[in-house]
């Protein structure tokens, strides 16, 4: 999720999850959502706002909010009810488990693969297509079969 934040993308684990995997992720999602709610000073906050801050899918966030009892259906719409005492109580449940295993985003040095720079990295797909780093002929790079043979 920290890498997703750096890319400004929202992510989710590959589905379907096992029961144990779902429980582990749901616990992590709950912790992350509760941290956002705990520091929130605004009177209105949407699930999409939480998703942008955590890089967790909106569906996963709404499921967690329902599970913890913070998502209520009022007058035909869903509302996040965030009493600070309930948030603090829930955070205490997850705090010991996740606070010691948090990745420090300041120490995470990573950049997404830039495919616009053809030939810069001999191991990239772009370099393989342009012919750098491979012994393939132009005919093979274009996807045509070599003379006298085929891809059989």
C-alpha positions in Angstrom: 0.0 0.0 0.0 2.9 2.4 0.6 4.1 1.8 -3.0 0.5 2.5 -4.2 0.6 5.8 -2.3 3.8 6.8 -4.0 2.1 6.0 -7.4 -1.1 7.8 -6.4 -3.0 4.6 -7.1 -5.6 2.7 -5.2 -5.0 -1.0 -4.8 -6.3 -4.2 -3.3 -4.9 -7.7 -2.9 -5.6 -10.3 -5.6 -9.0 -11.8 -5.1 -10.3 -14.3 -4.0 -8.7 -14.2 -0.6 -8.7 -17.1 1.7 -10.6 -16.7 5.0 -7.3 -16.2 6.8 -6.0 -13.8 4.2 -9.2 -11.8 4.3 -9.1 -11.6 8.1 -5.5 -10.3 8.0 -6.2 -7.7 5.3 -9.5 -6.6 7.0 -7.6 -6.0 10.2 -5.0 -3.9 8.4 -7.6 -2.0 6.5 -9.5 -1.3 9.8 -6.3 0.0 11.4 -5.5 2.3 8.5 -9.0 3.7 8.2 -9.2 4.3 11.9 -5.9 6.2 11.8 -7.4 8.5 9.2 -10.6 9.0 11.1 -8.7 9.7 14.3 -6.8 12.6 12.9 -9.7 14.0 10.8 -10.7 17.5 11.8 -13.4 17.9 9.2 -17.1 17.4 9.8 -17.5 15.6 6.5 -15.3 12.9 5.1 -16.2 10.5 2.3 -15.1 7.0 1.6 -13.3 8.3 -1.5 -11.4 10.8 0.7 -10.2 7.9 2.9 -9.4 5.8 -0.1 -7.1 8.6 -1.5 -5.3 8.9 1.8 -4.8 5.1 2.4 -4.7 3.8 -1.2 -7.3 1.1 -0.1 -10.2 0.4 -2.4 -13.5 2.0 -1.5 -15.3 -1.3 -1.4 -12.8 -2.6 1.2 -13.1 0.6 3.2 -16.9 0.5 3.3 -16.8 -3.2 4.3 -14.5 -2.4 7.2 -16.6 0.6 8.3 -19.7 -1.7 8.4 -17.8 -4.3 10.3 -16.6 -1.9 13.0 -20.1 -0.3 13.2 -19.1 3.1 11.9 -21.1 3.1 8.7 -24.8 3.8 9.2 -27.8 4.0 6.8 -29.6 7.3 7.6 -32.4 8.9 5.6 -31.6 6.9 2.5 -27.9 7.3 2.4 -24.8 5.9 4.2 -23.1 8.1 6.7 -19.8 7.5 8.5 -20.4 8.0 12.2 -17.0 8.7 13.8 -17.3 9.4 17.6 -13.8 9.9 18.8 -14.2 7.5 21.8 -15.2 4.6 19.6 -12.3 5.3 17.2 -9.9 5.4 20.1 -11.3 2.2 21.5 -11.0 0.4 18.2 -7.5 1.8 17.5 -6.3 0.3 20.8 -7.3 -3.1 19.5 -5.1 -2.8 16.4 -2.3 -0.5 17.7 0.0 -3.1 19.2 -0.2 -5.3 16.1 0.5 -2.8 13.4 2.4 0.1 15.0 5.6 -1.9 15.3 5.4 -3.3 11.8 4.7 0.0 9.9 6.9 0.8 6.9 8.4 4.2 7.2 7.4 5.9 3.9 10.3 8.4 4.3 12.8 5.5 4.0 11.1 3.9 1.1 13.0 4.9 -2.1 11.1 3.7 -5.1 9.9 5.0 -8.4 7.6 3.3 -10.9 9.1 1.9 -14.0 9.1 4.5 -16.7 8.5 2.8 -20.1 8.9 6.0 -22.1 12.7 5.7 -21.9 13.3 3.0 -24.5 16.7 1.4 -24.2 17.7 2.9 -20.9 17.4 -0.4 -19.1 18.6 -3.5 -20.9 16.2 -5.6 -18.9 13.0 -3.6 -19.6 10.4 -4.7 -22.1 11.0 -1.6 -24.1 14.7 -2.4 -24.5 13.9 -5.9 -25.6 11.5 -4.6 -28.3 14.0 -2.1 -29.6 16.6 -4.8 -29.8 19.0 -3.7 -27.1 20.1 -6.5 -24.8 18.8 -9.2 -27.1 20.2 -11.2 -29.9 17.0 -11.2 -31.9 16.9 -10.2 -35.5 14.7 -7.4 -36.8 12.3 -10.0 -38.3 11.9 -11.7 -34.9 11.3 -8.4 -33.1 8.5 -7.5 -35.5 6.9 -10.9 -34.8 7.5 -12.4 -38.2 8.8 -15.9 -38.5 12.4 -16.4 -39.7 12.8 -17.7 -43.3 12.5 -21.4 -43.7 11.0 -21.9 -40.4 8.2 -21.0 -38.2 7.1 -20.7 -34.6 5.9 -24.3 -34.8 
